[in-house]
Amino acid sequence: MPSPEELVRFEANMDAMGTAYSVVLYDRNPDQMEEAVDAAFAEVRRIDHLLSAYRPASVWSELNRHAGREPVTVSAEVFTLISQCLQYSRASQGAFDITVGPLLRTWGFFQGEGRLPGPQEVAAALATTGYGHIHLNPADSTVRFDIPGLEINPGGIGKGYAVDRVVDILRQRGFHTALVMASSSSIYGLGAPPEEPRGWKIKIRNPQRPTLHTATEVFLRDMSLSTSGSYARTFRSGGKAFSHIMDPRTGYPAPGMLQVSVTAPRTIDSEAWAKPFFILGRSWAAQHKPPQFGAFFCEDGPEDAWGWLP
C-alpha cells in the first residue's frame, strides 16, 4: 500500500434516482481514478433507467403496467432484486413492502409534501397494496401480480443497490479506499482514509436539530450506513405530525420514532432494514437484528434515551 503522502484525493458527484451521488477516492493515479468513477456513475445511470418508477420505459414501470394482467419475463438481475425484497418483507413481518406506493400517493407523499386522507381513502389504497400479491416463477423468470392496481417501487432498496454496485466496480478496478454516498441516507465506506485507520467518520444528524447538531458518529470500514428519518418529509394536521415513513400493514405513518440508522456489510441491506426498524422499534430490532448489523435509535422522546442497540 502507498503511504498516505503518496495518495491523491479525487472527488466526483452526479444526480440520479432523485438524489445526489458522490464518490471520494484515494489512490495514486488520477486518470485511473477518473475512469473508474466514470464507469461507476454510468452504472448508476443504468440502474436508474432499470428501476425508476418515474421513467415510463423502465423495467419496473413496465411491470407496473402489465404484471397485473399477465406474467412478465424479467432479467435475472431484476428477478433477484424482487426476490430479495420479498425476503425483506417476510423477515420484517410486512414492515418492508415495495408495494407501498398507493399509500404514499394517498397521503400526498409520492411527489408532494403530504396531506391527511380520510379512512375510506386509506382503506382503498390498502386494497391495492401487499407484497403477498407478488408472485415469482423461477422456472421462467416471470413476475405476476394477482390484483389490478398493484405497483412496485424501488424506493426502499434502489439507492442501496446502486451504492453497492459502485463499490463493486471500484473494487474490480483495484481501488481499496473510497467513500460512496447517495445523499446522506445510504453510505458505504471502503477501507479507511489516510490518517484514520478506524474508517470513514460519518456524523449522524440530530433529527430534532438536523442542520445544527449531531446525534452520534460512526466509523465505516468496509461497512455501510443507511438512515431513515421522519424529519425529512413531515406535515402537521390537528396538532399531530405525520411522516412519510408508512407502516404498510396499517396504511398510516409509523408513530413514535424520529430516526433510525443501520450499519450492515451491504448497503442494500442497511437501506432495506432502516424502515422496518423505524416502524417496529427498538425492542423488535433487538430480537431480530442480524449480529453483523448495528442500529442507532432516536425515539420521539428525550435525547439521553437515544443510542445503539447493544
Phi and psi in degrees as a GROMACS rama.xvg file:
@    title "Ramachandran Plot"
@    xaxis  label "Phi"
@    yaxis  label "Psi"
@TYPE xy
-69.8234  154.367  PRO-2
-71.6912  158.836  SER-3
-54.9657  -36.073  PRO-4
-71.3138  -15.7559  GLU-5
-86.8842  -13.0563  GLU-6
-82.6922  144.816  LEU-7
-107.835  138.583  VAL-8
-94.9083  129.52  ARG-9
-125.568  133.488  PHE-10
-128.981  144.145  GLU-11
-151.399  153.83  ALA-12
-138.773  154.062  ASN-13
-156.416  160.165  MET-14
-110.536  132.437  ASP-15
-165.024  155.574  ALA-16
55.72  31.3099  MET-17
73.2977  19.0227  GLY-18
-149.602  171.366  THR-19
-99.994  126.421  ALA-20
-103.506  141.684  TYR-21
-140.751  149.668  SER-22
-131.861  130.924  VAL-23
-114.705  125.605  VAL-24
-131.742  136.839  LEU-25
-115.82  130.265  TYR-26
-169.208  -166.574  ASP-27
-106.198  -14.7152  ARG-28
-117.897  100.337  ASN-29
-59.1741  -36.4595  PRO-30
-65.3158  -44.6883  ASP-31
-65.9998  -34.6437  GLN-32
-64.1133  -44.4484  MET-33
-64.3083  -41.6973  GLU-34
-61.8686  -41.752  GLU-35
-64.7652  -43.0597  ALA-36
-68.9468  -37.2043  VAL-37
-59.8267  -42.6999  ASP-38
-65.9364  -38.7315  ALA-39
-66.0773  -42.4133  ALA-40
-69.2717  -32.2942  PHE-41
-62.7251  -34.8864  ALA-42
-68.3113  -38.3165  GLU-43
-61.9533  -43.0728  VAL-44
-63.0036  -38.9479  ARG-45
-61.4074  -44.1919  ARG-46
-65.3716  -38.1483  ILE-47
-58.71  -45.8259  ASP-48
-69.7917  -23.2234  HIS-49
-80.0125  -44.3179  LEU-50
-108.494  -15.8565  LEU-51
-57.8172  129.655  SER-52
-78.552  -10.531  ALA-53
-97.3499  -6.87686  TYR-54
-102.171  114.083  ARG-55
-58.3109  -27.7524  PRO-56
-90.764  0.0637265  ALA-57
-69.5748  158.325  SER-58
-62.018  -41.5257  VAL-59
-68.5727  -33.678  TRP-60
-65.864  -39.3242  SER-61
-61.8471  -41.0526  GLU-62
-60.9174  -44.7138  LEU-63
-63.0017  -29.8107  ASN-64
-79.5353  -32.7822  ARG-65
-117.584  -26.2377  HIS-66
-69.3774  -16.6399  ALA-67
-76.1071  -12.2225  GLY-68
-108.267  -31.588  ARG-69
-159.577  157.666  GLU-70
-62.9125  139.907  PRO-71
-116.966  127.083  VAL-72
-78.418  133.306  THR-73
-128.587  167.078  VAL-74
-69.9594  164.801  SER-75
-61.2498  -35.7146  ALA-76
-62.5495  -49.7339  GLU-77
-66.6692  -40.8506  VAL-78
-59.2829  -43.8278  PHE-79
-65.3495  -40.9668  THR-80
-62.5933  -45.2737  LEU-81
-66.5135  -37.7188  ILE-82
-59.9795  -42.7074  SER-83
-62.5913  -40.397  GLN-84
-61.2012  -41.0709  CYS-85
-67.073  -33.5866  LEU-86
-64.532  -43.3742  GLN-87
-59.9501  -40.8987  TYR-88
-62.9581  -46.8862  SER-89
-64.9143  -43.1406  ARG-90
-68.4066  -26.9957  ALA-91
-97.7304  12.0087  SER-92
57.5389  35.0989  GLN-93
88.2842  1.23718  GLY-94
-72.5185  -25.6692  ALA-95
-100.384  129.772  PHE-96
-157.628  118.186  ASP-97
-78.5948  0.629971  ILE-98
-98.6616  15.7779  THR-99
-75.2415  -3.38929  VAL-100
-50.4339  -48.5469  GLY-101
-58.7602  -33.2945  PRO-102
-68.5783  -44.1416  LEU-103
-61.316  -38.2533  LEU-104
-67.3772  -42.5593  ARG-105
-62.2601  -36.2512  THR-106
-85.8261  3.01367  TRP-107
79.7529  15.1087  GLY-108
-97.5574  -7.42732  PHE-109
-63.1387  -44.2199  PHE-110
-139.358  10.5164  GLN-111
-124.486  -165.386  GLY-112
-102.689  -0.243955  GLU-113
111.66  148.969  GLY-114
-152.799  158.938  ARG-115
-95.2438  109.94  LEU-116
-84.6384  165.076  PRO-117
-82.9965  163.102  GLY-118
-56.9031  -37.0982  PRO-119
-67.2214  -35.2144  GLN-120
-64.9521  -42.9223  GLU-121
-62.7757  -44.5404  VAL-122
-61.6881  -40.0907  ALA-123
-64.7733  -39.6566  ALA-124
-66.9733  -41.1101  ALA-125
-61.1905  -30.4893  LEU-126
-67.8559  -17.4713  ALA-127
-115.219  25.1912  THR-128
-128.398  168.291  THR-129
127.193  116.744  GLY-130
-62.9193  -21.7975  TYR-131
-66.5547  -12.9382  GLY-132
-87.0905  -1.02038  HIS-133
-94.9651  127.916  ILE-134
-123.706  127.177  HIS-135
-110.586  137.663  LEU-136
-117.966  100.827  ASN-137
-66.5757  -20.4118  PRO-138
-64.1939  -37.378  ALA-139
-124.993  12.4235  ASP-140
56.3752  48.5397  SER-141
-112.87  156.361  THR-142
-123.858  135.379  VAL-143
-139.092  140.662  ARG-144
-105  137.183  PHE-145
-95.4903  5.22972  ASP-146
-135.828  145.728  ILE-147
-72.2239  150.595  PRO-148
88.8974  -10.1386  GLY-149
-68.1326  143.829  LEU-150
-144.428  151.442  GLU-151
-111.894  149.13  ILE-152
-135.73  133.627  ASN-153
-83.1061  8.54856  PRO-154
-57.7873  -26.3467  GLY-155
-84.0272  -13.2739  GLY-156
-139.099  -12.6862  ILE-157
-60.9879  -47.6737  GLY-158
-65.4701  -42.1614  LYS-159
-63.2617  -40.4955  GLY-160
-63.2819  -43.0506  TYR-161
-64.3595  -42.727  ALA-162
-60.7679  -43.5757  VAL-163
-62.4289  -38.6127  ASP-164
-66.9403  -38.1636  ARG-165
-60.4324  -45.9187  VAL-166
-61.6592  -41.5924  VAL-167
-58.804  -44.2034  ASP-168
-66.0251  -41.5824  ILE-169
-62.8007  -42.1344  LEU-170
-63.0943  -44.3044  ARG-171
-59.9807  -28.4505  GLN-172
-93.3974  9.93625  ARG-173
90.1065  13.9598  GLY-174
-96.4416  141.778  PHE-175
-127.495  1.10655  HIS-176
-137.709  104.231  THR-177
-158.815  152.539  ALA-178
-119.928  123.154  LEU-179
-117.97  127.566  VAL-180
-132.336  135.882  MET-181
-106.943  98.556  ALA-182
54.2033  -139.615  SER-183
-111.146  10.9179  SER-184
-97.2845  -24.8964  SER-185
-136.353  117.383  SER-186
-136.829  143.566  ILE-187
-131.745  130.016  TYR-188
-103.961  112.171  GLY-189
-94.4643  121.171  LEU-190
63.7302  -151.42  GLY-191
-135.778  140.334  ALA-192
-71.27  163.176  PRO-193
-55.748  140.53  PRO-194
72.7963  4.20072  GLU-195
-139.942  84.8157  GLU-196
-66.357  -16.7461  PRO-197
-72.3659  -19.831  ARG-198
125.104  -167.067  GLY-199
-82.6003  121.961  TRP-200
-81.2302  122.699  LYS-201
-119.915  131.071  ILE-202
-93.9801  126.749  LYS-203
-92.5767  119.97  ILE-204
-66.7064  149.72  ARG-205
-74.2649  117.921  ASN-206
-67.8319  -19.9445  PRO-207
-84.1826  -23.8612  GLN-208
-140.811  64.602  ARG-209
-64.1712  -25.7072  PRO-210
-89.3151  -9.20076  THR-211
-119.982  -31.3768  LEU-212
-129.403  159.099  HIS-213
-110.854  133.936  THR-214
-79.1955  -41.4267  ALA-215
-166.301  174.47  THR-216
-125.484  152.391  GLU-217
-142.471  147.017  VAL-218
-105.619  123.798  PHE-219
-103.021  118.292  LEU-220
-131.407  107.163  ARG-221
53.0064  48.9304  ASP-222
-152.913  152.878  MET-223
-110.8  163.361  SER-224
-141.738  129.648  LEU-225
-130.597  144.339  SER-226
-128.923  134.974  THR-227
-118.924  124.701  SER-228
-132.499  142.029  GLY-229
-77.2657  -17.8889  SER-230
-71.5024  -19.7255  TYR-231
-64.2801  -45.1181  ALA-232
-141.349  100.229  ARG-233
-140.465  144.4  THR-234
-130.783  161.741  PHE-235
-116.292  141.335  ARG-236
-149.27  129.124  SER-237
61.0597  31.3096  GLY-238
77.4468  8.86274  GLY-239
-120.591  141.482  LYS-240
-91.6062  139.536  ALA-241
-126.356  125.794  PHE-242
-102.428  167.945  SER-243
-78.6318  -6.20889  HIS-244
-83.7848  103.536  ILE-245
-93.851  136.499  MET-246
-85.3593  106.899  ASP-247
-68.6866  -12.0275  PRO-248
-80.7983  -30.0695  ARG-249
-106.088  -24.9257  THR-250
87.1184  6.16835  GLY-251
-122.207  154.031  TYR-252
-57.185  142.789  PRO-253
-71.9535  128.615  ALA-254
-93.0508  166.617  PRO-255
88.9732  -6.95777  GLY-256
-128.485  143.067  MET-257
-98.8894  -39.8726  LEU-258
-166.164  144.791  GLN-259
-135.381  133.675  VAL-260
-117.677  135.798  SER-261
-125.036  133.871  VAL-262
-106.622  142.709  THR-263
-160.282  158.269  ALA-264
-62.219  -27.4786  PRO-265
-118.857  143.806  ARG-266
-72.3382  -32.4843  THR-267
-61.3041  -34.72  ILE-268
-73.3505  -43.8262  ASP-269
-64.963  -38.347  SER-270
-67.6599  -43.9183  GLU-271
-64.1223  -36.8495  ALA-272
-86.0138  -15.53  TRP-273
-60.7696  -42.1383  ALA-274
-71.8212  -45.1156  LYS-275
-58.9872  -39.6733  PRO-276
-64.2144  -37.8566  PHE-277
-60.9993  -46.7352  PHE-278
-72.968  -42.8285  ILE-279
-90.8647  -20.7318  LEU-280
92.5659  173.659  GLY-281
-62.8594  -44.6613  ARG-282
-63.4856  -43.0313  SER-283
-64.3641  -44.0404  TRP-284
-62.32  -38.1719  ALA-285
-61.5153  -30.2698  ALA-286
-86.6817  -24.553  GLN-287
-117.134  -7.73049  HIS-288
-66.8384  128.986  LYS-289
-59.4078  147.15  PRO-290
-61.6537  -26.1326  PRO-291
-84.7899  -1.72085  GLN-292
-93.0422  153.108  PHE-293
-122.431  157.583  GLY-294
-149.814  128.216  ALA-295
-112.291  122.841  PHE-296
-108.611  133.056  PHE-297
-120.328  93.1558  CYS-298
-75.979  163.066  GLU-299
-77.3072  79.661  ASP-300
-175.05  -160.142  GLY-301
-60.4915  139.199  PRO-302
-64.5566  -28.5623  GLU-303
-70.7454  -7.80088  ASP-304
-92.4978  -9.65509  ALA-305
-71.1991  153.123  TRP-306
168.375  175.364  GLY-307
-78.9214  147.14  TRP-308
-66.2354  141.922  LEU-309
